[in-house]
Amino acid sequence: MTNSWLSKSRLYELSALFHFHTHIVLGVSDQSRLERKRNKHTHTHKQKIKNTRIYVVRSR
């Protein structure tokens, strides 16, 4: 029973993470459309996503 619960919770967590990640990506694309001239700004956003990915992998 514990095993099935663990896998269920993990699946839920993964789906939530995926949703969160897609949300971030959508926000960044929106932002870049608004501020296409600012290359620096978009670069920081990309860096943020990279850092988040690393953090997620480390926290697991």
N, C-alpha and C positions, 0 to 999 in steps of 0.2 A: 504494500500500500504506500509506504514512504517513497519507494522508487517511482511509482507512477505520478505521485504528487510532485516530486522534484522535477521530472521531465515536463509536466504540465506547466509548472511555474516558469521553468526555463523557456519553454516555447512562448509563453505569454510575454516574458521579458524580451525575448528576441524580436517578437513582432512589434512590441512597443518601441524598441530601439530602432528598428527598421523604419517605423512611421516617423519617429523623431528625426532620423537622418534624412529621409526624403523631405521632411518639412524644412530642415536647414538648407538643403540643396535648393529647394524651390525659393526660399527666401533670398538666398545668395543670387540666384539667377535674376530675381526681381530687382534686387539691389543693383546688380551690374547693369541692368537695362536702364535704371534710373541714373546711375553714375558711371557711364561708360568711359568718360574722359579721365576719371580718376583711377589710374592703374594701381596706385599704391593701396587704395581702399580695398579693391577686389582681392589684391594679393593677401592682405591681412585676413580677409574672410576665408580664403582658401587655407591659410595657415591655421586658422581656428578649427576648421573641419579636420585637418590632418591631426592636430593635437587631440581633438575629441576622439578620433578613431584610435589613436595610440592609448589614450586613457581607458577607453572601453576594453581594449584587449588586455591591458594590465590589470584592470579591476577584476577580471574574470578568474 
